[in-house]
Amino acid sequence: MLSSLLGRLGRRTGSAGWLAVELGAETASFAHVVPNGARPVVEFVEERPWNPADVKSLEQACRDLGVKRFRCTTLLRPEDYQILLVEAPAVKPEELKSAVRWRIKDMLDYHVDDATIDVLDVPVPAGAASRAHYMYTVAARNETIRGTVERFTAAGMPLAVIDIPDTAQRNVAALLGTEQRAVVTLTFDANGGLITVTFNGELYLSRRLDVSAAQLASADDDARVRLFDRVLVETQRSLDHCERTYPFFALGRLVVGPLSGDGGLREHLAANLYLPLEALDLQHLVELPAAAQSWTPVEQAKWLKLIGAGLRVEKKAL
């Protein structure tokens, strides 16, 4: 997503696909994903301890995994960026980012000059009836981007792209096959919930929910009902927004990501929404390594977006 902001930091490497890396508070997670037609292959997943205060703490893991063979990508945390839907400025391509920067300057809680931005088009098919042409703008503080690059550089990892969970989830949804209908995907992890709508491989909606997987698993009966209703309301709002804004596609189904101890969330949504609902299982979409065959729903949820980052497909420039 933010590769244009970084330039080509990593040289072209020999190994196919992407090595997606997440640097957590105490562990570093690695997932190597290789395209393979309709069923990509996750060559390996690894988790290693690391100390953010010690820039050399990943050196051994990097040597063991041979990370210099790969193009690396990573994901920003939700609190490290904003994704804003704006009407696309009617300007020349070379003037787009400047125009978007001016348009979002009052939407940020810091000065726009301190922001690194990128744009993600929300395409409208030729001849389609639509009131406006929109695009997503992703904004992150310059210091956040700089710090991310410095951590990877210090560890000797060739970082090529900084991405976001929203597009990683879109990459997973693009594997579901839609028959010209959009897929609504709802997932939960330690960072909260995320609703995306994907059509023809493009992201048309992204909405964050302040409901985490841990909350769904640990809430008592009364609290769980309230959480279910919050998720239902936000999901319905998302469906309504898409139907009003994008009349050129129909919504096909709601796919809910792996959950543990959801206490009936899927049943609650299925009973109150008109879309057919199904569970998302990574094993049906990608070829997982042997070590991942016995993943619990919690483990699938943990790795889903990192694997989604590794599913990145670069479009050829026109």
TIPA-613242 format. One record per atom (N, C-alpha, C): x, y, z; residue in three letters. Coordinates in steps of 0.2 Angstrom, whole numbers, plus 5000, padded with zeros to 4 digits. Layout:
# TIPA-613242
XYZALA ...
***
This chain:
# TIPA-613242
500449945000MET 500050005000MET 500450065000MET 500950075005LEU 501350135005LEU 502050125002LEU 502050084997SER 502750074994SER 502950134990SER 502550174987SER 502750234984SER 502950284988SER 502850284995LEU 503050325000LEU 503750305002LEU 503950245002LEU 504550225004LEU 505050214998LEU 504850214992GLY 505250204987GLY 505450124987GLY 505850104982ARG 506050034982ARG 506550024987ARG 506450014994LEU 506950004999LEU 507349944998LEU 506949884996GLY 507349824995GLY 507449804988GLY 508049784987ARG 508249764980ARG 507749704978ARG 507749694972ARG 507349634969ARG 507749564971ARG 507349524975THR 507649464978THR 507449404974THR 507749344976GLY 507649284972GLY 507049244973GLY 506849244980SER 506249204982SER 505649234980SER 505149194977ALA 504549214975ALA 504049234981ALA 503549274979GLY 503049294984GLY 503349344989GLY 503049354995TRP 503149405000TRP 503349365007TRP 503749395010LEU 503849375017LEU 503549435021LEU 502949415024ALA 502549465029ALA 502849465036ALA 503049515039VAL 503349515045VAL 502949565050VAL 502749545056GLU 502449585061GLU 502949585067GLU 503149645069LEU 503549655075LEU 503049675081LEU 502949625085GLY 502549635091GLY 502849665097GLY 502549665103ALA 502849695109ALA 503449645111ALA 503349575110GLU 503849535112GLU 504049485107GLU 503649475102THR 503849425097THR 503849455090THR 504149425085ALA 504149435078ALA 503849375075ALA 503349395070SER 503049345067SER 503149345059SER 503249295056PHE 503449285049PHE 503049245045PHE 502849265039ALA 502449215035ALA 502649225028ALA 502849175025HIS 503049175018HIS 502549145013HIS 502249195009VAL 501749175005VAL 501949174997VAL 501749124994VAL 501949124987VAL 501349114982VAL 501249154977PRO 500649144973PRO 500649074969PRO 500049044968ASN 500048984965ASN 499348974962ASN 499149024957GLY 498549024954GLY 497949034959GLY 497449004959ALA 496849014964ALA 497048994971ALA 497548954972ARG 497648934979ARG 498448944981ARG 498549004984PRO 499249024986PRO 499448974991PRO 500148974991VAL 500448924996VAL 500848965002VAL 500648955008VAL 501048985013VAL 501648935015VAL 502248955013GLU 502848905013GLU 503048895020GLU 502948945025PHE 503148935032PHE 502848995036PHE 502748985042VAL 502549035047VAL 503049015053VAL 503249075056GLU 503749065061GLU 503649125066GLU 503749115073GLU 503649165078GLU 504349155082GLU 504649215083ARG 505249215086ARG 505249275092ARG 505549265097PRO 505549315102PRO 506049375100PRO 505849435102TRP 506249495100TRP 506149545105TRP 506649585106ASN 506649645111ASN 506649705107ASN 506149745107PRO 506149815103PRO 506649865105PRO 506949855111ALA 507449895114ALA 508149875111ALA 508149815108ASP 508849795106ASP 508749775099ASP 509049825095VAL 509049825087VAL 509349755084VAL 509749725088LYS 510049665086LYS 509749605088LYS 509149605091SER 508849545094SER 508549505089SER 508449525083LEU 508149485077LEU 508749455073LEU 509349475074GLU 509849455069GLU 509849375068GLU 509849335074GLN 509849265073GLN 509249235069GLN 508649265071ALA 508049245067ALA 508149255060ALA 508349315058CYS 508449335051CYS 508949295047CYS 509449275051ARG 509949225048ARG 509649155047ARG 509249135052ASP 508949065051ASP 508449065046ASP 508149115045LEU 507549115040LEU 507849145033LEU 508449165033GLY 508749195026GLY 508349245023GLY 508149295028VAL 507649345025VAL 507949395020VAL 508549395019LYS 508849435013LYS 508649405006LYS 508349345006ARG 508149315000ARG 507449344998ARG 507149375002PHE 506449395001PHE 506249465000PHE 505749484997ARG 505449554998ARG 505049555004ARG 505149595009CYS 504749595015CYS 504149655015CYS 503649635018THR 503049685019THR 502849675026THR 502649735029THR 502349735036THR 501749775036THR 501349765042LEU 500749805043LEU 500749855048LEU 500549915047LEU 500449955052LEU 499849935057LEU 499949955063ARG 499449945068ARG 498849985067ARG 498249975069PRO 497650015068PRO 497750085071PRO 498050085077GLU 498150155080GLU 498750195077GLU 499050165072ASP 499650205069ASP 499450235062ASP 498850235060TYR 498650265054TYR 497850275054TYR 497650325049GLN 496950335048GLN 496850315040GLN 496250285039ILE 496050275032ILE 495350315031ILE 495350355027LEU 494850405026LEU 494550405019LEU 493950395018LEU 493550395012LEU 493450465010LEU 493650485004VAL 493550555002VAL 493350554994VAL 493050604992GLU 492850604985GLU 493550624981GLU 493550584976ALA 494250594972ALA 494250664968ALA 494850694969PRO 494850764966PRO 494950754959PRO 494650804955ALA 494650804948ALA 495350834946ALA 495850804946VAL 496550834945VAL 496950784941VAL 497450804938LYS 497950764934LYS 498250714939LYS 498450654937PRO 498750604941PRO 499350624945PRO 499750664942GLU 500350694946GLU 500150744951GLU 499550774951GLU 499350814956GLU 498850784961GLU 498750724961LEU 498250684965LEU 498450694972LEU 499050674974LYS 499250664981LYS 499250734984LYS 499450784981SER 499450854983SER 498750874985SER 498250864980ALA 497550884981ALA 497250844987ALA 497350774987VAL 497150734993VAL 497350764999VAL 498050785000ARG 498350805006ARG 497950865008ARG 497750915004TRP 497450975005TRP 496750955008TRP 496450905005ARG 495750885006ARG 495650855013ARG 496150825016ILE 496150785022ILE 496450825028ILE 496750885026LYS 497050925032LYS 496750935038LYS 496050945037ASP 495650955043ASP 495350895047ASP 495550835044MET 495250775046MET 495850735051MET 496450765051LEU 496950735055LEU 497050775062LEU 497250735067ASP 497350765073ASP 498050795074ASP 498450795068TYR 499050825068TYR 499150865062TYR 499750905061HIS 499750945055HIS 499850895049HIS 499550915043VAL 499650875037VAL 500350865035VAL 500750915036ASP 501450915034ASP 501850865037ASP 501550835043ASP 501850785047ASP 501650715045ASP 501250715039ALA 500950655037ALA 501250625031ALA 501350555031THR 501450515025THR 500750495022THR 500650505016ILE 499950485013ILE 500050435007ILE 499550395006ASP 499550365000ASP 498750354998ASP 498650334992VAL 497950334990VAL 497750264987VAL 497150244988LEU 496850184986LEU 496250194982LEU 496250184976ASP 495650204972ASP 495050154973ASP 494450184973VAL 493850144973VAL 493550154967VAL 493650104962PRO 493450114955PRO 492750114954PRO 492550144949VAL 491850144946VAL 491850124939VAL 491550064938PRO 491550044931PRO 491250094926PRO 491550094920ALA 491350134915ALA 490550124913ALA 490250184913GLY 489550184912GLY 489050164918GLY 489450154924ALA 489050134930ALA 488650194933ALA 488050184935ALA 487750234939ALA 487950244946ALA 488350304947SER 488550314954SER 488650394954SER 488450414960ARG 488450484962ARG 489150514962ARG 489650484964ALA 490250514964ALA 490850454964ALA 491450484963HIS 492050434963HIS 492450444969HIS 492550394973TYR 492850404979TYR 493550364979TYR 493950384984MET 494550344985MET 494750344993MET 495050294995TYR 495350295002TYR 496050335002TYR 496050375007THR 496750405008THR 496950375015THR 497650345015VAL 497950315021VAL 498450365023VAL 498350385029ALA 498850435032ALA 499150415039ALA 499850415039ALA 500150395045ALA 500650455046ALA 500850455053ARG 501350505055ARG 502050495051ARG 502450545049ASN 503050525046ASN 503550485051ASN 503450505058GLU 503950475062GLU 503750395063GLU 503050385062THR 502850315062THR 503250275056THR 503150305050ILE 503450265045ILE 504250265045ILE 504550315048ARG 505250315048ARG 505450265054ARG 505150265059GLY 505250215064GLY 505250145062GLY 504750125058THR 504650065055THR 505150045050THR 505350085046VAL 505950075041VAL 506550065045VAL 506650105050GLU 507350095054GLU 507350035058GLU 506750005060ARG 506849945064ARG 506949885059ARG 506749885053PHE 506849835048PHE 507549845045PHE 507749905044THR 508449915042THR 508949885047THR 508849905053ALA 509349885059ALA 509349805059ALA 508849775057ALA 508849695058ALA 509049665051ALA 509249705046GLY 509449685040GLY 508849655036GLY 508249675037MET 507749645033MET 507549695027MET 507549675021PRO 507349715015PRO 506649735014PRO 506449785018LEU 505749805018LEU 505549845011LEU 505049815008ALA 504849845001ALA 504249885002ALA 503749865006VAL 503149885007VAL 502849895014VAL 502549945016ILE 502149955022ILE 501449955020ILE 501049905023ASP 500349895021ASP 499949905027ASP 499249895026ILE 498849905032ILE 498349845032ILE 498049835038PRO 497649775039PRO 497049775034PRO 496749835032ASP 496149835028ASP 496349805021ASP 496849815018THR 497049785012THR 497249715012THR 497549695018ALA 497749625019ALA 497049585019ALA 496549615023GLN 495949575023GLN 495649575016GLN 495649625013ARG 495449625006ARG 495749575002ARG 496449565002ASN 496749514999ASN 496449445000ASN 496349425007VAL 496049365008VAL 495349355005VAL 494949405006ALA 494249405003ALA 494249394995ALA 494749424992ALA 494849414985ALA 494849344983ALA 495049294987LEU 495149224986LEU 494449184986LEU 493949224989LEU 493349184990LEU 492949174984LEU 493049204979GLY 492649194973GLY 491949224974GLY 491749274969THR 491149304971THR 490549304966THR 490749274960GLU 490249274954GLU 489849344953GLU 490349394953GLN 490049464951GLN 489649494957GLN 489749464963ARG 489449494969ARG 489949514974ARG 489849564978ALA 490349584983ALA 490349534989ALA 490949534992VAL 490949494998VAL 491049535004VAL 490649535009VAL 490749565015VAL 491149525020VAL 491649545023THR 492049505027THR 492149535034THR 492049505039LEU 492049525046LEU 492549485050LEU 493049515053THR 493549475057THR 493649515064THR 493849475068PHE 494049495075PHE 494749475077PHE 495149515080ASP 495749495083ASP 495949535089ASP 496549535091ALA 496649575097ALA 496549655097ALA 496549675090ASN 496549745089ASN 495849765088ASN 495349725088GLY 494649745087GLY 494349705081GLY 493749735079GLY 493449705073GLY 493549745067GLY 493449715061LEU 493549745055LEU 493049725050LEU 492649765047ILE 492249745041ILE 492549775035ILE 492549735030THR 492749755023THR 492249735018THR 492149765013VAL 491749745007VAL 492249745001VAL 492249684998THR 492749674992THR 492349654986THR 492449694980PHE 492149674974PHE 492649674968PHE 492749624965ASN 493249614959ASN 493949634962ASN 494049614968GLY 494749614970GLY 494849684973GLY 494349734973GLU 494449804975GLU 494149814982GLU 494449854986LEU 494149874993LEU 493649934992LEU 493049924994TYR 492549974993TYR 492349995000TYR 492449965005LEU 492249985012LEU 492749955017LEU 492949995022SER 493249975027SER 493050005034SER 492849975038ARG 492550005045ARG 492849965051ARG 493049995055ARG 493349965061ARG 492849965067ARG 492849915071LEU 492349905076LEU 492749895083LEU 492549935088ASP 492849935094ASP 492649875099ASP 492749815095VAL 492549745099VAL 493049695097VAL 493449675102SER 493949625101SER 493749555101SER 494149515099ALA 494049435100ALA 494049425107ALA 494449445111ALA 494449435118ALA 493849455122ALA 493549515120GLN 492949535123GLN 492349485121GLN 492349465115LEU 491749415113LEU 491849355117LEU 492449335118ALA 492549265121ALA 492449265129ALA 492549325132SER 492549335139SER 491949365142SER 491549395138ALA 490949435141ALA 490449385144ALA 490049415149ASP 489549375152ASP 488949385147ASP 488349345149ASP 487849345145ASP 487549415143ASP 487449455148ASP 487149525146ASP 487649565142ASP 488249565144ALA 488749605140ALA 488849575133ALA 488749505132ARG 488849475126ARG 488249495121ARG 487649505124VAL 487149525120VAL 487249595117VAL 487449635121ARG 487649705119ARG 488149715114ARG 488649665115LEU 489249665110LEU 488949645103LEU 488549595103PHE 488149565097PHE 487849625094PHE 487449655097ASP 487049715094ASP 487449765091ASP 488049785095ARG 488449835092ARG 488749805085ARG 488949745085VAL 489249715079VAL 488649715073VAL 488049695075LEU 487549695071LEU 487349765068LEU 487349815072VAL 487149885070VAL 487749905065VAL 488349895066GLU 488849925062GLU 488949885056GLU 488749815056THR 488749785050THR 488149805045THR 487549815048GLN 487049835044GLN 487149905041GLN 487449955045ARG 487650015042ARG 488150015036ARG 488549965037SER 489049955031SER 488649925025SER 488249885026LEU 487849855020LEU 487449915017LEU 487049955021ASP 486650015019ASP 487150065015ASP 487750075018HIS 488150125014HIS 488350095007HIS 488550035007CYS 488650005000CYS 488150004995CYS 487549994998GLU 486949994993GLU 486750054991GLU 486850114995ARG 486750174993ARG 487250204988ARG 487950194990THR 488450224987THR 488650184980THR 488650124980TYR 488850084975TYR 488350034971TYR 487850064968PRO 487350034965PRO 487549984959PRO 488149984957PHE 488349944952PHE 488549874954PHE 488549854960PHE 488649784962PHE 488149764968PHE 488049704968ALA 487549674973ALA 488049644979ALA 487749644985LEU 488149604990LEU 487949534990LEU 488449494990GLY 488349424989GLY 488249384996GLY 488749395000ARG 488749355007ARG 489149385012ARG 489049365018LEU 489449395024LEU 489849335026LEU 490549345026VAL 490949295028VAL 491249315035VAL 491249275040VAL 491449295047VAL 492049255048VAL 492649285050GLY 493249255051GLY 493249215057GLY 493849175058PRO 493849125064PRO 493749155070PRO 493349125074LEU 493249145081LEU 493249085086LEU 493449105092SER 493349055097SER 492949075103SER 492449035104GLY 491949055110GLY 491549115108GLY 491349125102ASP 490949185100ASP 490249185104ASP 490049125106GLY 489449125110GLY 488749135106GLY 488849125099GLY 488249135095GLY 488249195091GLY 488749225090LEU 488749285086LEU 488549275079LEU 488849215076ARG 488649205069ARG 487849195068ARG 487649155073GLU 486949145073GLU 486549205074GLU 486749255078HIS 486349315079HIS 486349355073HIS 486949355069LEU 486949395063LEU 486549365058LEU 486649295057ALA 486249265052ALA 485449275053ALA 485249275059ALA 484549285061ALA 484249355059ALA 484749405059ASN 484549475058ASN 484749515052ASN 485149475048LEU 485349505041LEU 485149465036LEU 485049495030TYR 484749465024TYR 485249425020TYR 485849435021LEU 486449405017LEU 486549335020LEU 486649285016PRO 486849225018PRO 487549225022PRO 487649185027LEU 488249195031LEU 488649125031LEU 489349135031GLU 489749075031GLU 490349095035GLU 490749045037ALA 491349045041ALA 491949045037ALA 492449085038LEU 493049095034LEU 493549045037LEU 493748995033ASP 494248955035ASP 494848955031ASP 495448975034LEU 496048985029LEU 496248925026LEU 496148865029GLN 496348805025GLN 496048795019GLN 495448825018HIS 495048815012HIS 495248865006HIS 495648915008LEU 495848965004LEU 496648965002LEU 497048945006VAL 497748945005VAL 498048875007VAL 498548855004GLU 498848795006GLU 499348805012GLU 499148785018LEU 499548805024LEU 500048755025LEU 500648775029PRO 501148725030PRO 500948675035PRO 501248615036ALA 501048565040ALA 500948585048ALA 501348635050ALA 501348655057ALA 500748695058ALA 500348715053ALA 499748755054ALA 499148715053ALA 499148655051GLN 498548615050GLN 498148605056GLN 498448615062SER 498048605068SER 497948675072SER 497948725068TRP 497848795071TRP 497148795074TRP 497048825080THR 496448835083THR 496148895079THR 495448915080PRO 495248975078PRO 495549035080PRO 495849035086VAL 496249095089VAL 496849105085VAL 497149045083GLU 497849055079GLU 497649075072GLU 497149045069GLN 496949075063GLN 496849145062GLN 496449175067ALA 496349245068ALA 496949285069ALA 497449255073LYS 498049295074LYS 498449295067LYS 498449245063TRP 498849245057TRP 498549275051TRP 497849275051LEU 497449295045LEU 497749355041LEU 497849415045LYS 497949475041LYS 498749475039LYS 499149435043LEU 499849435041LEU 499949395034LEU 499549335034ILE 499549305028ILE 499249345022ILE 498649385024GLY 498349425019GLY 498849475016GLY 499349505020ALA 499849545018ALA 500249515013ALA 500449445014GLY 500849405010GLY 500549395003GLY 499849395003LEU 499449384997LEU 499449444992LEU 499849494994ARG 499849554990ARG 500049544983ARG 499649574978VAL 499849574971VAL 499949644968VAL 500549654965GLU 500749714963GLU 500449724956GLU 500049774955LYS 499849794948LYS 500349824944LYS 500349804938LYS 500849844933LYS 500649914932LYS 501049954932ALA 500950024930ALA 500750034923ALA 500250084922LEU 500050094915LEU 500550134911LEU 
***
